[in-house]
Amino acid sequence: MDVAPVLFLLPGGEEQNVQETPVIQLIHESAVSRATLLLKRGFDIVFSLISMIAGAPLLLLLYLVTKFSSKGPAFFKQERLGRYGKPFTMYKFRSMHVDAEKDGPQLSSENDPRITKWGKIIRSTRMDELPQFWNVLKGDMSIVGPRPERRHFAKKIIEREPRYRNLRHLRPGLTSIGQVVFGYAENVEEMCTRLQYDLLYLEDMTFRSDMHIIFETVKVMVQKKGK
């Protein structure tokens, strides 16, 4: 898969290239301020609460359709690594057949036969990830942050890109600059490429940049560019 061109510029930076793709050279800060982290967490709580309450009818509809569209539970649960590498249970609406990983951990791919017909719809709009608002409310995740990975793949990423450890002090996100600009990865090499964008986010993690990423995520959902 070719790296997609950057869709937007994070505030406060100049353009550079990552693997021949234009990205942003962000202003370096030695650490994210405590005020920024507190504002980010406060926003996560308010945004997830409003989304879950206002979106309750949609969540119920998605639950029912997922439940009766194919054999298996409506919710998919999987262990992911959170802040400081602490494992947590991440929730999604199930988009694959129940035996999708009977042969071990696998990344999804285009035209993946493990994905159900209904699963293709909710993945393209990223509605399969809406239950993660519960993870955000609990404090396992943030609205914006690096993608939560499984231990199996996190080890493989670190072997190739040790800077992945730099993201461990952040809560993983429901969305990220890597998810918006690059999208889903089909192999470890692509995961490492996507990581470069999340490392850039770490350099300029602000409330303003979070709002921009959320706005671009909504565009991805409306345009059905998820996978």
N, CA and C atoms as a LAMMPS dump frame, in Angstrom:
ITEM: TIMESTEP
0
ITEM: NUMBER OF ATOMS
681
ITEM: BOX BOUNDS ff ff ff
-5.0000000000000000e+02 5.0000000000000000e+02
-5.0000000000000000e+02 5.0000000000000000e+02
-5.0000000000000000e+02 5.0000000000000000e+02
ITEM: ATOMS id mol type element x y z
1 1 1 N 0.85 -1.194 0
2 1 2 C 0 0 0
3 1 3 C 0.883 1.24 0
4 2 1 N 0.613 2.211 -0.873
5 2 2 C 1.347 3.455 -0.895
6 2 3 C 0.858 4.35 0.226
7 3 1 N 1.775 5.143 0.759
8 3 2 C 1.393 6.073 1.817
9 3 3 C 0.541 7.169 1.216
10 4 1 N -0.611 7.413 1.809
11 4 2 C -1.528 8.418 1.293
12 4 3 C -0.99 9.811 1.568
13 5 1 N -1.263 10.782 0.717
14 5 2 C -0.815 12.146 0.965
15 5 3 C -1.51 12.729 2.177
16 6 1 N -0.81 13.617 2.863
17 6 2 C -1.372 14.256 4.048
18 6 3 C -2.598 15.073 3.666
19 7 1 N -3.642 14.966 4.463
20 7 2 C -4.887 15.642 4.179
21 7 3 C -4.954 17.028 4.797
22 8 1 N -4.12 17.267 5.808
23 8 2 C -4.169 18.554 6.484
24 8 3 C -2.852 18.796 7.199
25 9 1 N -2.649 19.996 7.629
26 9 2 C -1.452 20.355 8.368
27 9 3 C -1.827 20.631 9.81
28 10 1 N -1.117 19.997 10.73
29 10 2 C -1.342 20.309 12.131
30 10 3 C -0.861 21.736 12.4
31 11 1 N -1.53 22.441 13.307
32 11 2 C -1.15 23.827 13.58
33 11 3 C 0.279 23.923 14.085
34 12 1 N 0.98 24.983 13.656
35 12 2 C 2.286 25.297 14.23
36 12 3 C 3.449 24.579 13.611
37 13 1 N 3.367 24.119 12.369
38 13 2 C 4.472 23.37 11.812
39 13 3 C 4.766 23.725 10.374
40 14 1 N 5.906 23.214 9.873
41 14 2 C 6.295 23.389 8.497
42 14 3 C 6.365 22.032 7.827
43 15 1 N 6.248 22.044 6.507
44 15 2 C 6.157 20.789 5.773
45 15 3 C 7.516 20.115 5.637
46 16 1 N 7.543 18.791 5.768
47 16 2 C 8.71 17.981 5.476
48 16 3 C 8.218 16.683 4.85
49 17 1 N 9.09 15.689 4.674
50 17 2 C 8.686 14.434 4.049
51 17 3 C 8.937 13.251 4.964
52 18 1 N 7.993 12.302 4.979
53 18 2 C 8.177 11.007 5.621
54 18 3 C 7.952 9.969 4.539
55 19 1 N 9.037 9.286 4.146
56 19 2 C 8.964 8.305 3.074
57 19 3 C 8.302 8.902 1.831
58 20 1 N 8.829 10.094 1.433
59 20 2 C 8.395 10.784 0.227
60 20 3 C 6.953 11.281 0.296
61 21 1 N 6.393 11.328 1.51
62 21 2 C 5.046 11.861 1.687
63 21 3 C 5.137 13.158 2.474
64 22 1 N 4.508 14.257 2.014
65 22 2 C 4.579 15.521 2.747
66 22 3 C 3.904 15.416 4.097
67 23 1 N 4.629 15.741 5.157
68 23 2 C 4.077 15.793 6.508
69 23 3 C 4.56 17.085 7.148
70 24 1 N 4.468 17.172 8.448
71 24 2 C 4.786 18.44 9.1
72 24 3 C 5.974 18.31 10.045
73 25 1 N 6.89 19.241 9.973
74 25 2 C 7.945 19.336 10.974
75 25 3 C 7.385 20.171 12.108
76 26 1 N 7.034 19.549 13.186
77 26 2 C 6.366 20.243 14.274
78 26 3 C 7.363 20.869 15.237
79 27 1 N 6.903 21.895 15.897
80 27 2 C 7.733 22.557 16.89
81 27 3 C 7.96 21.601 18.054
82 28 1 N 9.198 21.376 18.418
83 28 2 C 9.509 20.412 19.476
84 28 3 C 9.26 21.02 20.85
85 29 1 N 8.659 20.248 21.705
86 29 2 C 8.494 20.622 23.1
87 29 3 C 9.014 19.472 23.946
88 30 1 N 9.735 19.776 24.988
89 30 2 C 10.361 18.732 25.789
90 30 3 C 9.34 17.859 26.486
91 31 1 N 8.194 18.417 26.788
92 31 2 C 7.163 17.634 27.458
93 31 3 C 5.815 18.303 27.25
94 32 1 N 4.784 17.493 27.289
95 32 2 C 3.436 18.033 27.197
96 32 3 C 3.076 18.605 28.56
97 33 1 N 2.516 19.808 28.571
98 33 2 C 2.218 20.46 29.839
99 33 3 C 1.101 19.728 30.581
100 34 1 N 1.133 19.829 31.886
101 34 2 C 0.093 19.208 32.718
102 34 3 C -1.277 19.807 32.395
103 35 1 N -1.298 21.109 32.115
104 35 2 C -2.56 21.767 31.784
105 35 3 C -3.169 21.168 30.516
106 36 1 N -2.314 20.884 29.531
107 36 2 C -2.79 20.279 28.286
108 36 3 C -3.372 18.898 28.539
109 37 1 N -2.686 18.116 29.382
110 37 2 C -3.162 16.766 29.691
111 37 3 C -4.492 16.808 30.444
112 38 1 N -4.626 17.754 31.374
113 38 2 C -5.873 17.882 32.13
114 38 3 C -7.016 18.325 31.221
115 39 1 N -6.736 19.259 30.335
116 39 2 C -7.755 19.717 29.391
117 39 3 C -8.158 18.581 28.459
118 40 1 N -7.188 17.819 28.03
119 40 2 C -7.444 16.69 27.138
120 40 3 C -8.328 15.652 27.82
121 41 1 N -8.036 15.329 29.066
122 41 2 C -8.826 14.339 29.799
123 41 3 C -10.239 14.855 30.072
124 42 1 N -10.337 16.14 30.415
125 42 2 C -11.657 16.72 30.65
126 42 3 C -12.511 16.684 29.4
127 43 1 N -11.896 17.003 28.274
128 43 2 C -12.61 16.954 27.003
129 43 3 C -13.037 15.519 26.688
130 44 1 N -12.168 14.544 26.939
131 44 2 C -12.483 13.134 26.679
132 44 3 C -13.748 12.713 27.434
133 45 1 N -13.825 13.089 28.701
134 45 2 C -14.97 12.699 29.532
135 45 3 C -16.256 13.326 29.007
136 46 1 N -16.211 14.635 28.752
137 46 2 C -17.411 15.344 28.28
138 46 3 C -17.828 14.844 26.898
139 47 1 N -16.883 14.715 25.986
140 47 2 C -17.184 14.318 24.611
141 47 3 C -17.743 12.896 24.56
142 48 1 N -17.15 11.975 25.317
143 48 2 C -17.621 10.591 25.294
144 48 3 C -18.999 10.462 25.93
145 49 1 N -19.245 11.22 27.02
146 49 2 C -20.563 11.183 27.658
147 49 3 C -21.651 11.698 26.717
148 50 1 N -21.39 12.841 26.098
149 50 2 C -22.367 13.418 25.169
150 50 3 C -22.598 12.479 23.993
151 51 1 N -21.536 11.899 23.466
152 51 2 C -21.649 10.997 22.317
153 51 3 C -22.456 9.756 22.652
154 52 1 N -22.242 9.194 23.851
155 52 2 C -22.957 7.979 24.243
156 52 3 C -24.428 8.258 24.518
157 53 1 N -24.72 9.399 25.129
158 53 2 C -26.11 9.736 25.444
159 53 3 C -26.873 10.133 24.179
160 54 1 N -26.296 11.062 23.413
161 54 2 C -26.96 11.522 22.19
162 54 3 C -27.03 10.411 21.142
163 55 1 N -26.016 9.553 21.148
164 55 2 C -25.964 8.496 20.138
165 55 3 C -26.573 7.179 20.587
166 56 1 N -27.265 7.165 21.739
167 56 2 C -27.836 5.92 22.273
168 56 3 C -28.746 5.197 21.275
169 57 1 N -29.661 5.903 20.573
170 57 2 C -30.511 5.2 19.595
171 57 3 C -29.689 4.538 18.479
172 58 1 N -28.653 5.238 18
173 58 2 C -27.797 4.671 16.953
174 58 3 C -27.023 3.472 17.481
175 59 1 N -26.503 3.587 18.699
176 59 2 C -25.759 2.48 19.296
177 59 3 C -26.65 1.247 19.458
178 60 1 N -27.902 1.463 19.872
179 60 2 C -28.838 0.358 20.024
180 60 3 C -29.136 -0.292 18.672
181 61 1 N -29.33 0.536 17.648
182 61 2 C -29.595 0.013 16.309
183 61 3 C -28.409 -0.801 15.795
184 62 1 N -27.204 -0.268 15.981
185 62 2 C -26.008 -0.981 15.543
186 62 3 C -25.844 -2.3 16.294
187 63 1 N -26.172 -2.279 17.577
188 63 2 C -26.103 -3.505 18.382
189 63 3 C -27.043 -4.568 17.82
190 64 1 N -28.276 -4.185 17.547
191 64 2 C -29.274 -5.154 17.084
192 64 3 C -28.922 -5.709 15.702
193 65 1 N -28.52 -4.825 14.79
194 65 2 C -28.176 -5.283 13.445
195 65 3 C -26.959 -6.195 13.487
196 66 1 N -25.961 -5.815 14.269
197 66 2 C -24.754 -6.641 14.386
198 66 3 C -25.095 -8.002 14.984
199 67 1 N -25.949 -7.997 15.992
200 67 2 C -26.321 -9.228 16.678
201 67 3 C -27.009 -10.213 15.751
202 68 1 N -27.9 -9.708 14.899
203 68 2 C -28.707 -10.608 14.073
204 68 3 C -28.206 -10.735 12.63
205 69 1 N -27.15 -10.031 12.277
206 69 2 C -26.645 -10.108 10.902
207 69 3 C -25.755 -11.322 10.67
208 70 1 N -25.167 -11.846 11.735
209 70 2 C -24.314 -13.034 11.608
210 70 3 C -24.186 -13.703 12.971
211 71 1 N -23.781 -14.937 12.971
212 71 2 C -23.664 -15.709 14.201
213 71 3 C -22.558 -15.149 15.089
214 72 1 N -22.907 -14.962 16.367
215 72 2 C -21.916 -14.49 17.317
216 72 3 C -22.403 -13.294 18.108
217 73 1 N -21.63 -12.841 19.094
218 73 2 C -22.024 -11.695 19.919
219 73 3 C -21.95 -10.393 19.132
220 74 1 N -22.681 -9.39 19.592
221 74 2 C -22.654 -8.083 18.927
222 74 3 C -21.354 -7.349 19.209
223 75 1 N -20.85 -7.508 20.441
224 75 2 C -19.623 -6.809 20.806
225 75 3 C -18.412 -7.715 20.615
226 76 1 N -17.334 -7.108 20.166
227 76 2 C -16.06 -7.794 20.028
228 76 3 C -15.126 -7.242 21.094
229 77 1 N -14.518 -8.105 21.871
230 77 2 C -13.606 -7.691 22.928
231 77 3 C -12.207 -8.21 22.619
232 78 1 N -11.221 -7.367 22.867
233 78 2 C -9.847 -7.774 22.595
234 78 3 C -8.893 -7.022 23.516
235 79 1 N -7.861 -7.699 23.974
236 79 2 C -6.872 -7.046 24.828
237 79 3 C -5.953 -6.176 23.983
238 80 1 N -5.784 -4.937 24.416
239 80 2 C -4.854 -4.002 23.78
240 80 3 C -3.954 -3.405 24.857
241 81 1 N -2.872 -2.778 24.424
242 81 2 C -1.954 -2.14 25.363
243 81 3 C -2.309 -0.664 25.496
244 82 1 N -2.434 -0.213 26.733
245 82 2 C -2.785 1.165 26.986
246 82 3 C -1.604 1.977 27.476
247 83 1 N -1.901 2.976 28.264
248 83 2 C -0.868 3.865 28.791
249 83 3 C 0.141 3.095 29.623
250 84 1 N 1.424 3.372 29.407
251 84 2 C 2.528 2.689 30.087
252 84 3 C 2.543 1.189 29.804
253 85 1 N 1.906 0.765 28.719
254 85 2 C 1.913 -0.638 28.344
255 85 3 C 0.957 -1.502 29.149
256 86 1 N 0.069 -0.86 29.922
257 86 2 C -0.893 -1.613 30.73
258 86 3 C -2.005 -2.172 29.839
259 87 1 N -2.27 -3.471 29.908
260 87 2 C -3.316 -4.054 29.06
261 87 3 C -4.713 -3.663 29.523
262 88 1 N -5.618 -3.518 28.573
263 88 2 C -7.022 -3.245 28.871
264 88 3 C -7.879 -3.947 27.823
265 89 1 N -9.152 -4.089 28.111
266 89 2 C -10.079 -4.717 27.174
267 89 3 C -10.741 -3.65 26.319
268 90 1 N -10.534 -3.72 25.02
269 90 2 C -11.112 -2.754 24.094
270 90 3 C -12.382 -3.345 23.483
271 91 1 N -13.402 -2.49 23.314
272 91 2 C -14.693 -2.942 22.793
273 91 3 C -14.961 -2.352 21.408
274 92 1 N -15.537 -3.167 20.542
275 92 2 C -15.964 -2.74 19.21
276 92 3 C -17.226 -3.517 18.861
277 93 1 N -17.956 -3.045 17.861
278 93 2 C -19.004 -3.882 17.307
279 93 3 C -18.32 -4.916 16.416
280 94 1 N -18.731 -6.166 16.546
281 94 2 C -18.075 -7.237 15.802
282 94 3 C -18.299 -7.057 14.299
283 95 1 N -17.21 -7.091 13.55
284 95 2 C -17.277 -6.938 12.099
285 95 3 C -16.745 -8.166 11.363
286 96 1 N -16.277 -9.154 12.111
287 96 2 C -15.742 -10.368 11.503
288 96 3 C -16.48 -11.595 12.033
289 97 1 N -16.299 -12.704 11.36
290 97 2 C -16.856 -13.968 11.831
291 97 3 C -16.165 -14.358 13.132
292 98 1 N -16.846 -15.121 13.96
293 98 2 C -16.352 -15.412 15.304
294 98 3 C -15.032 -16.185 15.309
295 99 1 N -14.719 -16.919 14.263
296 99 2 C -13.492 -17.709 14.229
297 99 3 C -12.404 -17.018 13.412
298 100 1 N -12.449 -15.698 13.349
299 100 2 C -11.556 -14.935 12.477
300 100 3 C -10.075 -15.14 12.792
301 101 1 N -9.75 -15.392 14.061
302 101 2 C -8.344 -15.54 14.42
303 101 3 C -8.069 -16.915 15.025
304 102 1 N -8.687 -17.914 14.459
305 102 2 C -8.456 -19.273 14.949
306 102 3 C -7.021 -19.73 14.712
307 103 1 N -6.336 -19.099 13.741
308 103 2 C -4.953 -19.451 13.427
309 103 3 C -3.95 -18.483 14.035
310 104 1 N -4.407 -17.634 14.953
311 104 2 C -3.515 -16.69 15.608
312 104 3 C -3.761 -15.256 15.178
313 105 1 N -3.062 -14.282 15.796
314 105 2 C -3.252 -12.863 15.491
315 105 3 C -2.997 -12.56 14.017
316 106 1 N -3.917 -11.839 13.413
317 106 2 C -3.791 -11.445 12.014
318 106 3 C -4.291 -10.028 11.838
319 107 1 N -3.667 -9.302 10.92
320 107 2 C -4.146 -7.972 10.56
321 107 3 C -5.157 -8.104 9.438
322 108 1 N -6.116 -7.186 9.393
323 108 2 C -7.119 -7.231 8.331
324 108 3 C -6.519 -6.711 7.031
325 109 1 N -7.129 -7.08 5.926
326 109 2 C -6.659 -6.658 4.616
327 109 3 C -7.856 -6.311 3.742
328 110 1 N -7.585 -5.695 2.607
329 110 2 C -8.655 -5.344 1.688
330 110 3 C -9.301 -6.617 1.157
331 111 1 N -10.634 -6.618 1.111
332 111 2 C -11.397 -7.799 0.675
333 111 3 C -11.118 -9.013 1.556
334 112 1 N -10.926 -8.767 2.845
335 112 2 C -10.661 -9.834 3.811
336 112 3 C -11.898 -10.718 3.936
337 113 1 N -11.789 -12.02 3.637
338 113 2 C -12.956 -12.906 3.701
339 113 3 C -13.501 -13.112 5.113
340 114 1 N -12.731 -12.727 6.122
341 114 2 C -13.181 -12.883 7.505
342 114 3 C -14.213 -11.833 7.889
343 115 1 N -14.292 -10.745 7.123
344 115 2 C -15.205 -9.654 7.434
345 115 3 C -16.602 -9.982 6.911
346 116 1 N -17.604 -9.782 7.75
347 116 2 C -18.982 -10.054 7.339
348 116 3 C -19.48 -8.945 6.403
349 117 1 N -20.614 -9.191 5.741
350 117 2 C -21.187 -8.166 4.858
351 117 3 C -21.536 -6.909 5.643
352 118 1 N -22.159 -7.095 6.804
353 118 2 C -22.479 -5.954 7.654
354 118 3 C -21.204 -5.319 8.191
355 119 1 N -20.208 -6.144 8.454
356 119 2 C -18.938 -5.646 8.958
357 119 3 C -18.274 -4.679 7.993
358 120 1 N -18.392 -4.944 6.695
359 120 2 C -17.8 -4.045 5.704
360 120 3 C -18.43 -2.662 5.771
361 121 1 N -19.727 -2.622 6.051
362 121 2 C -20.434 -1.341 6.126
363 121 3 C -19.979 -0.541 7.345
364 122 1 N -19.974 -1.171 8.5
365 122 2 C -19.624 -0.421 9.71
366 122 3 C -18.131 -0.113 9.778
367 123 1 N -17.307 -0.903 9.115
368 123 2 C -15.878 -0.584 9.083
369 123 3 C -15.598 0.587 8.155
370 124 1 N -16.31 0.656 7.032
371 124 2 C -16.083 1.747 6.081
372 124 3 C -16.458 3.095 6.675
373 125 1 N -17.421 3.096 7.585
374 125 2 C -17.842 4.328 8.258
375 125 3 C -17.215 4.462 9.646
376 126 1 N -16.457 3.451 10.047
377 126 2 C -15.8 3.393 11.352
378 126 3 C -16.792 3.354 12.504
379 127 1 N -18.035 3.001 12.208
380 127 2 C -19.028 2.894 13.281
381 127 3 C -18.783 1.681 14.161
382 128 1 N -17.979 0.738 13.7
383 128 2 C -17.653 -0.418 14.533
384 128 3 C -16.868 -0.005 15.765
385 129 1 N -16.262 1.183 15.735
386 129 2 C -15.426 1.641 16.837
387 129 3 C -16.169 2.492 17.865
388 130 1 N -17.447 2.751 17.634
389 130 2 C -18.198 3.611 18.551
390 130 3 C -18.238 3.107 19.998
391 131 1 N -18.272 1.776 20.247
392 131 2 C -18.244 1.32 21.653
393 131 3 C -16.989 1.736 22.407
394 132 1 N -15.975 2.191 21.702
395 132 2 C -14.753 2.614 22.368
396 132 3 C -14.935 3.908 23.154
397 133 1 N -16.073 4.582 22.956
398 133 2 C -16.359 5.734 23.816
399 133 3 C -16.424 5.291 25.275
400 134 1 N -16.844 4.05 25.507
401 134 2 C -16.86 3.509 26.869
402 134 3 C -15.439 3.373 27.398
403 135 1 N -14.517 2.941 26.531
404 135 2 C -13.109 2.865 26.926
405 135 3 C -12.55 4.248 27.247
406 136 1 N -12.979 5.251 26.478
407 136 2 C -12.527 6.625 26.729
408 136 3 C -13.048 7.105 28.072
409 137 1 N -14.317 6.859 28.338
410 137 2 C -14.928 7.298 29.591
411 137 3 C -14.245 6.636 30.786
412 138 1 N -13.879 5.371 30.651
413 138 2 C -13.213 4.642 31.731
414 138 3 C -11.788 5.116 31.96
415 139 1 N -11.199 5.761 30.965
416 139 2 C -9.821 6.207 31.097
417 139 3 C -8.817 5.293 30.435
418 140 1 N -9.294 4.24 29.764
419 140 2 C -8.385 3.345 29.046
420 140 3 C -7.813 4.03 27.811
421 141 1 N -8.647 4.887 27.19
422 141 2 C -8.291 5.511 25.93
423 141 3 C -8.6 7.003 25.969
424 142 1 N -8.16 7.691 24.93
425 142 2 C -8.479 9.102 24.729
426 142 3 C -9.218 9.209 23.395
427 143 1 N -9.865 10.326 23.142
428 143 2 C -10.5 10.512 21.841
429 143 3 C -9.43 10.521 20.752
430 144 1 N -8.355 11.265 20.976
431 144 2 C -7.245 11.336 20.021
432 144 3 C -5.978 10.836 20.687
433 145 1 N -5.281 9.953 20.008
434 145 2 C -4.046 9.397 20.54
435 145 3 C -3.543 8.307 19.626
436 146 1 N -2.374 7.76 19.888
437 146 2 C -1.841 6.697 19.038
438 146 3 C -2.741 5.466 19.059
439 147 1 N -2.748 4.72 17.974
440 147 2 C -3.601 3.548 17.868
441 147 3 C -3.214 2.497 18.908
442 148 1 N -4.182 1.942 19.639
443 148 2 C -3.864 0.87 20.602
444 148 3 C -3.529 -0.418 19.869
445 149 1 N -2.399 -0.993 20.181
446 149 2 C -1.972 -2.208 19.499
447 149 3 C -2.048 -3.414 20.42
448 150 1 N -2.035 -4.573 19.833
449 150 2 C -1.949 -5.812 20.6
450 150 3 C -0.496 -6.089 20.958
451 151 1 N -0.28 -6.791 22.05
452 151 2 C 1.08 -7.076 22.507
453 151 3 C 1.893 -7.77 21.41
454 152 1 N 1.246 -8.69 20.702
455 152 2 C 1.917 -9.458 19.636
456 152 3 C 2.533 -8.53 18.598
457 153 1 N 1.765 -7.539 18.156
458 153 2 C 2.252 -6.641 17.111
459 153 3 C 3.109 -5.517 17.686
460 154 1 N 2.845 -5.109 18.938
461 154 2 C 3.662 -4.076 19.571
462 154 3 C 5.122 -4.527 19.663
463 155 1 N 5.339 -5.793 19.983
464 155 2 C 6.704 -6.326 20.063
465 155 3 C 7.385 -6.261 18.701
466 156 1 N 6.646 -6.586 17.649
467 156 2 C 7.214 -6.564 16.298
468 156 3 C 7.531 -5.134 15.862
469 157 1 N 6.672 -4.178 16.257
470 157 2 C 6.922 -2.781 15.91
471 157 3 C 8.179 -2.277 16.608
472 158 1 N 8.323 -2.589 17.895
473 158 2 C 9.476 -2.131 18.667
474 158 3 C 10.774 -2.689 18.099
475 159 1 N 10.748 -3.917 17.605
476 159 2 C 11.938 -4.521 17.009
477 159 3 C 12.43 -3.721 15.814
478 160 1 N 11.498 -3.132 15.072
479 160 2 C 11.849 -2.389 13.86
480 160 3 C 11.929 -0.888 14.087
481 161 1 N 11.141 -0.401 15.064
482 161 2 C 11.093 1.037 15.337
483 161 3 C 11.024 1.26 16.849
484 162 1 N 12.209 1.291 17.522
485 162 2 C 12.244 1.449 18.984
486 162 3 C 11.558 2.718 19.492
487 163 1 N 11.427 3.74 18.633
488 163 2 C 10.788 4.991 19.078
489 163 3 C 9.315 4.802 19.404
490 164 1 N 8.774 3.643 19.08
491 164 2 C 7.386 3.348 19.453
492 164 3 C 7.191 3.475 20.955
493 165 1 N 8.264 3.211 21.712
494 165 2 C 8.186 3.319 23.172
495 165 3 C 7.872 4.739 23.615
496 166 1 N 8.195 5.72 22.784
497 166 2 C 7.946 7.12 23.149
498 166 3 C 6.465 7.431 23.297
499 167 1 N 5.614 6.593 22.707
500 167 2 C 4.173 6.829 22.758
501 167 3 C 3.519 6.196 23.977
502 168 1 N 4.275 5.424 24.733
503 168 2 C 3.681 4.635 25.801
504 168 3 C 3.11 5.475 26.943
505 169 1 N 3.566 6.725 27.099
506 169 2 C 3.043 7.531 28.208
507 169 3 C 1.734 8.209 27.847
508 170 1 N 1.251 8.009 26.619
509 170 2 C -0.032 8.569 26.196
510 170 3 C -1.123 7.508 26.235
511 171 1 N -2.345 7.93 26.491
512 171 2 C -3.471 7.022 26.324
513 171 3 C -3.674 6.791 24.825
514 172 1 N -3.893 5.561 24.405
515 172 2 C -4.186 5.331 22.985
516 172 3 C -5.501 5.988 22.601
517 173 1 N -5.677 6.276 21.326
518 173 2 C -6.835 7.034 20.903
519 173 3 C -7.846 6.277 20.072
520 174 1 N -9.074 6.759 20.142
521 174 2 C -10.137 6.251 19.277
522 174 3 C -9.825 6.627 17.835
523 175 1 N -9.153 7.76 17.654
524 175 2 C -8.674 8.157 16.342
525 175 3 C -7.301 8.781 16.507
526 176 1 N -6.609 8.983 15.389
527 176 2 C -5.259 9.54 15.436
528 176 3 C -4.909 10.136 14.089
529 177 1 N -3.827 10.917 14.068
530 177 2 C -3.367 11.464 12.808
531 177 3 C -2.933 10.332 11.875
532 178 1 N -2.367 9.266 12.451
533 178 2 C -1.966 8.118 11.643
534 178 3 C -3.156 7.425 11
535 179 1 N -4.255 7.314 11.748
536 179 2 C -5.457 6.681 11.218
537 179 3 C -6.092 7.516 10.114
538 180 1 N -6.054 8.839 10.267
539 180 2 C -6.669 9.728 9.285
540 180 3 C -5.822 9.804 8.016
541 181 1 N -4.523 9.998 8.184
542 181 2 C -3.653 10.208 7.034
543 181 3 C -3.287 8.899 6.344
544 182 1 N -2.929 7.891 7.136
545 182 2 C -2.473 6.624 6.558
546 182 3 C -3.581 5.58 6.481
547 183 1 N -4.351 5.471 7.562
548 183 2 C -5.414 4.472 7.594
549 183 3 C -4.954 3.174 8.234
550 184 1 N -5.667 2.094 7.94
551 184 2 C -5.343 0.795 8.516
552 184 3 C -4.102 0.204 7.862
553 185 1 N -3.343 -0.525 8.644
554 185 2 C -2.132 -1.18 8.145
555 185 3 C -2.397 -2.669 7.964
556 186 1 N -1.833 -3.239 6.897
557 186 2 C -2.045 -4.649 6.585
558 186 3 C -0.859 -5.515 6.98
559 187 1 N 0.262 -4.878 7.39
560 187 2 C 1.434 -5.628 7.816
561 187 3 C 2.259 -4.749 8.75
562 188 1 N 3.306 -5.334 9.342
563 188 2 C 4.112 -4.613 10.329
564 188 3 C 4.847 -3.446 9.686
565 189 1 N 5.286 -3.617 8.454
566 189 2 C 5.977 -2.527 7.759
567 189 3 C 5.07 -1.303 7.645
568 190 1 N 3.815 -1.515 7.285
569 190 2 C 2.879 -0.408 7.184
570 190 3 C 2.554 0.166 8.562
571 191 1 N 2.543 -0.675 9.578
572 191 2 C 2.323 -0.185 10.94
573 191 3 C 3.441 0.761 11.358
574 192 1 N 4.672 0.447 10.963
575 192 2 C 5.811 1.296 11.298
576 192 3 C 5.765 2.611 10.524
577 193 1 N 5.26 2.561 9.294
578 193 2 C 5.104 3.788 8.514
579 193 3 C 4.055 4.688 9.157
580 194 1 N 2.927 4.101 9.546
581 194 2 C 1.872 4.868 10.208
582 194 3 C 2.362 5.458 11.519
583 195 1 N 3.247 4.753 12.191
584 195 2 C 3.788 5.212 13.472
585 195 3 C 4.46 6.573 13.35
586 196 1 N 5.066 6.855 12.184
587 196 2 C 5.77 8.126 12.008
588 196 3 C 4.836 9.314 12.216
589 197 1 N 3.59 9.167 11.798
590 197 2 C 2.621 10.244 11.969
591 197 3 C 2.262 10.432 13.444
592 198 1 N 2.114 9.32 14.166
593 198 2 C 1.79 9.421 15.592
594 198 3 C 2.94 10.035 16.379
595 199 1 N 4.181 9.783 15.949
596 199 2 C 5.329 10.401 16.597
597 199 3 C 5.331 11.907 16.363
598 200 1 N 4.88 12.327 15.191
599 200 2 C 4.759 13.762 14.922
600 200 3 C 3.692 14.389 15.812
601 201 1 N 2.597 13.666 16.02
602 201 2 C 1.532 14.157 16.907
603 201 3 C 2.064 14.373 18.317
604 202 1 N 2.929 13.478 18.757
605 202 2 C 3.513 13.59 20.096
606 202 3 C 4.284 14.894 20.252
607 203 1 N 4.88 15.378 19.168
608 203 2 C 5.677 16.6 19.217
609 203 3 C 4.82 17.858 19.386
610 204 1 N 3.559 17.792 19.02
611 204 2 C 2.72 18.998 19.097
612 204 3 C 1.299 18.62 19.498
613 205 1 N 1.175 17.949 20.622
614 205 2 C -0.122 17.5 21.109
615 205 3 C -0.818 18.657 21.809
616 206 1 N -1.772 19.275 21.131
617 206 2 C -2.508 20.409 21.668
618 206 3 C -3.996 20.181 21.486
619 207 1 N -4.779 20.96 22.204
620 207 2 C -6.233 20.862 22.07
621 207 3 C -6.644 21.225 20.643
622 208 1 N -5.987 22.201 20.071
623 208 2 C -6.306 22.631 18.713
624 208 3 C -6.04 21.512 17.697
625 209 1 N -4.898 20.842 17.832
626 209 2 C -4.594 19.759 16.893
627 209 3 C -5.564 18.6 17.071
628 210 1 N -5.99 18.322 18.316
629 210 2 C -6.981 17.273 18.557
630 210 3 C -8.293 17.585 17.841
631 211 1 N -8.729 18.848 17.914
632 211 2 C -9.978 19.236 17.252
633 211 3 C -9.873 19.049 15.741
634 212 1 N -8.705 19.347 15.207
635 212 2 C -8.506 19.205 13.768
636 212 3 C -8.562 17.735 13.356
637 213 1 N -7.952 16.874 14.15
638 213 2 C -7.95 15.442 13.851
639 213 3 C -9.361 14.876 13.962
640 214 1 N -10.12 15.309 14.954
641 214 2 C -11.512 14.856 15.095
642 214 3 C -12.328 15.273 13.878
643 215 1 N -12.129 16.516 13.429
644 215 2 C -12.847 17.013 12.25
645 215 3 C -12.522 16.167 11.02
646 216 1 N -11.244 15.835 10.836
647 216 2 C -10.851 15.023 9.689
648 216 3 C -11.379 13.593 9.817
649 217 1 N -11.504 13.101 11.048
650 217 2 C -12.044 11.764 11.271
651 217 3 C -13.51 11.701 10.862
652 218 1 N -14.265 12.735 11.202
653 218 2 C -15.674 12.801 10.801
654 218 3 C -15.786 12.781 9.28
655 219 1 N -14.88 13.475 8.594
656 219 2 C -14.881 13.467 7.135
657 219 3 C -14.643 12.06 6.596
658 220 1 N -13.733 11.32 7.219
659 220 2 C -13.464 9.95 6.806
660 220 3 C -14.712 9.086 6.963
661 221 1 N -15.434 9.284 8.078
662 221 2 C -16.649 8.514 8.338
663 221 3 C -17.733 8.833 7.308
664 222 1 N -17.929 10.118 7.048
665 222 2 C -18.977 10.531 6.097
666 222 3 C -18.656 10.061 4.689
667 223 1 N -17.384 10.112 4.322
668 223 2 C -16.951 9.711 2.987
669 223 3 C -16.734 8.21 2.849
670 224 1 N -16.935 7.461 3.968
671 224 2 C -16.811 5.995 3.986
672 224 3 C -15.429 5.548 3.5
673 225 1 N -14.389 6.199 4.042
674 225 2 C -13.03 5.868 3.636
675 225 3 C -12.346 4.911 4.607
676 226 1 N -13.094 4.439 5.612
677 226 2 C -12.507 3.464 6.542
678 226 3 C -12.391 2.116 5.871
679 227 1 N -11.679 1.194 6.558
680 227 2 C -11.505 -0.141 5.976
681 227 3 C -11.793 -1.201 7.016
